[in-house]
Structure formats: structure tokens, C-alpha cells
Amino acid sequence: MSRFLNPYLHAVRSYSSARSEFDASNYLRLDANEHPVESPYNRYPDPMCTQLVESIAIKENLSRDQVLVSNGSDQLIDMIVRAYCMPDVDRILSFTPGFSMFDYVAQVNRIAIDTLALDDQFDLPLADTLGYIDKSDPKIIFAVSPNNPTGNDLSPDRLLALVKAAPGLVVIDEAYFEFSGRRSYVKLLEENDHVIVLRTFSKAYGMAGLRLGYALARPELIEDLKKVRMPYDVDSWSQSVALSSLAADELNTSKIIQARNELRDRLQNLPQVKRVYPSDANFLLVIFSDAIATYRGLLDQGIVVRRRDKQVPNALRITVGTTAQNEQLIQALKRLA
């Protein structure tokens, strides 16, 4: 149990089944009211994701008690807010343009959330952030690097300064980390007991349909999160596929990075494109002369991109596709020029 945990959760024990307490694989299992006829899925999944946790721990050079696997990073964000924030009492800080899930989770949990604007390079506004911390004492600060929807990595020096100044938890969402080419912020766990790093299998691993994410943190923080975790939240199939992917160690982001750079160059040559921001992710933030007209024009041609004009004027976020998909996009945009 950490010093950040909500007081009313101190007496709560993590949900425990017989499968959580010991390896029941060699037992006659009559404990969970499962269907008795054996099939690939008649049994509940391993509630501790034991093999997957061990594989992730080895990959990240951490101990197993520093890893928590869950049903997507979105669920982990919700678990973090519920574990540490008191409704109508605590405050959260995030940054804009940023990931809308933080606002949504704060709202449904009755937690006040404040946002600070990133600077003109979409980097952390360090002076404003330190001033806010002194004034408002946020329980959690959410930072995303590479950031969504802007695509850029945050400055390591500024993020480290934020971590050092934060009185509460700092959650660093690294959903797009594998496309950035930098070292992970998981190294911060060695000297900081208030940092949580989030990862996902949805992006670089190509498993968005499985809904699988994980948190990396000090053991006491992982134990906190287990108090608000639902039992059997990661199904057997997802655990098996993710484990096979980690064992194969064939994560190939280089093709997507190359395609991203080629798409950026081609977009910049279109007359209706005013700017393409640098990206360390698998998408591009693009400024058009008329983003809404472009969005609708692409829809008419069977292509959907993401409107982000409410956060950044005339901005659309475009996911990097295959070579053929990117070509289809470029030709569609040429028809709209």
C-alpha cells in the first residue's frame, strides 16, 4: 500500500479467487462454477496473467510485482483515478492538446480536472506547470509521450523536472513509445515512488481488438491498483496472443516509421496542406486550409480521419496506413485540392 492510496481503500483487500491463491492447473477444479466439459474456453482465465506478467517483466528488466496487466490502457487510467482520487476533493492535471480519455474518466468519477496548454512546439509549459503545482497540489498529473494528438515526444528534461516537482502521482502514457526511437521513461521508476508508466498492445503490436494494456510502477503502487481491479479482466485468448507476440520478438515498427515519413513528405506538397507537424508516433497532425471541408470530402470518398480542429485550429489527425492506403489518401486529397 502506498502513501497515495485513498484512505477508504486501506481496508479493502484485492479480490481473490482460488486461482489467485495457488496454481490450480493440476487440480480437479470445482471451485468456480464453470462448465465441466473441457474446451479451450470453459475455464476462467488466469486472473494474475502470470505468464504474461513474467514475460513483460523480463522484457522491461523489472520484477513481476512491478507489472499489472489489464483490459486496455483506458481501464488502467480509470483504475488509477479511482484508487487515488477522492470524489469532489482531489484534482487532476493534464495538458492540451491531449488525450480526451483523462477528461472523460475524471468526469465520470467526479474528480476536478485542470488542463494547461502545451507551448507552441507542443511541449510541456514548464513554468506554468510548476506554478500550478505550487498552487493547486494535484493528486495526479497525466502526461503523454509521444503525445496524442500532436505526435511529438515531450522534452525529457521538462518531464523530469515535472516528476521532481510533483507532490502526487505522475502517470506517463507511452502508448506510442515504440515508434519514437527513444528510451522508455520506465527508468524513472528506479528513483521515484510516484511514477506510473502505461503501455499498450494496441498500437505497435497491432492488437487493438484485444484490448490489452499494462502498467509499470513500484510494487506498492501495483498493489494499490489491484484493490480496484475487476477479477478475470483479461481473457485467455488475449493473454495467449500477447505472450506469443512477446516471445516472437518480431515487433516491426520500421516500416510504419518509413511510411510515416514518406506520407509526411507527400502531404506537405499538397496545396491545401498548411503544415504537417513532426511525429514520433504512428500518425500525423496535419493543418489544412479548411479541415472540416477536407474531412467531409474524404468521407465522401470512403476515407475517415480524426477531426482535431477543436483542439488545434483546422487540424486533422491521420493514421499512417499501408503503402496502398496512404496512396489512396493522397489521391483523394488531390481530388479535393
N, C-alpha and C positions, 0 to 999 in steps of 0.2 A: 504494500500500500504506500502511495506516495504522499507528499505534503500538499499536493494539489487536489486530491480527490474530494468530491462533495462530502460534507460531513454526514449526510443522511445515508450515504452508501458505505460508511465504515463497517456497519454491522451486517451488510449484505454479503452472502457467500456466493461465489460463482456457481452457476448451475452445474450440477454434477450428475452424470448418469453412470451406470456400471461400466460403460465403455470408456468413461473419462478416468476411472479409478484404476483400471488394470487392463492388460491385453486379453480380451476375451475370445480371440480368434480360435483357440484350441478347446473351447468350452462348448457344451450344449447350451445354446443361448435362448433362454426362456424368460428373459428379463424385460424386453421392450415391446411386447405385444405385436411383433412383426408377423408377417405371413410365413407359415412354417415351410412352404415348398421353396427350395433353394432356386434362385435365379440371380442374374448379375446385380439386381437392384432390390431384392426383397429385404435386405438389411439396411439399417440406418448407416450413414457414412461415419467414418472416424471423426468424432466431434473435436478432437485435438489437431486434426490434419497432421498427424505425427511425421509421416514420411516427407510430406511437402515442406513442413516447417524445418525439418532437419536439412533438406536439400537447399532451401533458401539460406539457412544459417551458414552452411558451408560456403555457398557462393558469396555471401556478404562478409565472411570471416567474423561472424558473431556467434554467440551462444544461442541455443534453442530458446531459452527463456527471454530472448530479445526480439522474437518474431511472433506476430499474430496474423494469421490468415483469415480473411473474412469475405463476405459476399459483395465484392467490389469496393473501391475506394470511397464511393459515396456513402456506403453503410459505415465505413470507418470514420468518416467525418461526423456523421450523426452520433456514433458511439462516443467519440471524443467530446462533443458538446454536452451530451447527456451525463457523461462521467464527471465532468469538471465544472460545468456552469450551473449556477443556481438560477432558476427562472425568476425574472423580474429583479434580479440583483446584479449579476455579473455582466461584463461587457466583452465583446469580441472585436478585434481589429482585422480588417482585410484591406486590399488595395484594388483600385480601379484604374484602367480596365482590368477585370479579373474574372474569376470563376464564379458563376452565379449560384452554385450549389451552397456556398457559405451563407449567402443571404437567405436562401430557402430553409436551410437547416436551422439557422438562428431564429427565423420567424416561427417555424412550427414548434420550436422548443421554448418560445417566449424569452429569448435572450436578445438584449440590445446589441446591435452590430453597427460599428462605425467604419467608414471607408476613407482612406486617404488616396488622393490622385497620384499615380506614378508620374515621374518627371517627363520632360519632352522626349527622352530616349527610352521611355517606359521602364525606367529603373527605379529602385526604391528612393523615395524622398527622405533621406536620412534625417536631416534636421527636423522636418515636420514630424517624422515618426518618433524621434527621441523626445520631442516636446509633448507629443500626445501621450507617450508612455508615462512621463512625469506627471501629467495632469489627470489621466483617466485610469491608470492601473489596469489594463486589460487582462482578463484571465487567460485568453488565448489570442495569439496572433497567427493568422494564416498567411503563408507566402507560397507562391507557385513559381517554380523554376525548372525548366522553361515555362514562361508564363502563358496562360490561356486567357484571352485570345491573341495576344500580341506575338507570341512565338519566341521571344528572346529570353536568354538566361539573365537572371538578376546578378548584379555585381557581387562577387564573393565577399569583398571587403565590407560592403554595406550590409550584406546579410549577416556577416559575422558580428558586426557592430550592433545590429538589432538583437541578435541572440544574447550578446553580453549584457545589453541593457534591459531585456525583457524581464519583468517580475514574475510573469506566469509562463505558460507553455508557448513554445514556438513550433508550429506544425508546418513542415516543408513538404509540399506536394511535388513529387518528382515523376508525375505520370508520363512525361515526355523525355525523361532523362536520357534514355538510350540513344536518342537522336542528336544529343548535344556534343558528344565527344569530350566532356569534362569529367572530373572525378565526382563521385556522389557526395552529398552532404552527410552521408551516414557516418563519416569520420568525426563529425561533431559529437556523436554520442559518447565518445571516449571521455570528454571533459565536461559534458553538460548533461545534467539530470532532468532538463526541462525541454528537450527537443524530441519530436516525433517526426520520422520521415515516412512518407506514404509512397507506395509504388503500386503498379497495376500490371496485369497481364493483358489488358485491353488494347494497348497501342502497339508497341514494338513486337509483342508476342502474337498479335493477331487473334486474340481470344475475347473480343468484346462481347460476344454472345454468351460466354460462360459466366460473366460477372464475377471476377476474381481479383482481389487486391490484397495487399498486406502492409502492415505497419512494422517499423523498426524503431526500437526505443530501449531505454533502460528496463531491466526486468520488473521494477516496481510499477512502471507505467503500463507495461503489458498486463500485469496482474490487475491493475485498476480497470482496464478496458474489458477484461474477461468478466467483470461483475455485471456489465450491461450487454454482454453478448448473448444472442439467442442460441439455444442448443441446435446442433446439427445444421448450422447455417451455410456450410459449403458442401455441396453434393459430391457423391462418389465419383461421378464422371469428370467433373471439373478438377478434382484433386488428381485423378489419374492422368488426364491430358496435360495438366500443368507440370506434373512430375516428369512425364516423358519428354516434354519440351526442355526442361532444365537439364535432364540427363543427356539429351542430344547435343546441347550447347551449340545450336546452329542458328542463333539469333543473327539475322542478316539485315541490318539497317542501312548498309552502304548503298544498296540500290535505291532505297527510298530517299536517302540524302542526295544522291546524284540526281534523281528525278526532281527533287525539290529545287535544287539549284538550276536545273535546266528550265523548269517551269517558271521560276522567278525571272530568268533572263528573257523568256518569251513574253511573259506578261508585261514586263517593263517596256516592250516595244509596241504595245497596243495604244492607240491614240486616246482611248477613254480611261486608261490607267494613269493615275497621277503619282502613285507611289506604291512600291512593294517593300514592306518592312523586312529587315533581316530576320531570319528564323533559325532557331536551334531545335525546332520540333518537326512534326510531320505535316505541317500546314503553313499557310502563308496568310498574313493580314494584308489586304490589298485595298487601297483607296481609289475609288472610281469618281469620275466627274458626276455621276448620278447613280449611287449604289442601288436605290430602290428600283429604278428602271432596269438596271442591269440584272438585278435579282429576278425580277418578273420576266425579263426577256430570256433568261436561262431556264426558268421554269417552263416557259412555253416550248422550249426545245428539249425538255425532259431531263434537265440537269438541276439539281438542288445544291445550293451552297448555304452558308450560315450568315444571316444578317447580324452585323455587329455595329450598325450605324448609330444605335442609341448610346453606345459606349465611346465609339470613335466616329466622328462625322464621315459619312459616305464610305464606311468600311464594310467589306465582306471578308469572311474567313473561308478560305478554300483549302480543303484537304488535298494532299498530294495523292494522286491516283497512280494507276499503271501508265505505261507509256501511251497505250491506246486511249485510256480515259483522259489523260492530260491533253492529248491531241484533239479529242472530241470537244473538250472545254475550250481550247484555243480557237478552233474553227467556229464554235458557237459564238464566242466573243467577237470574232472578226465579222460575223454576220450582223452583230449589233452595233458595230462601230459607225 
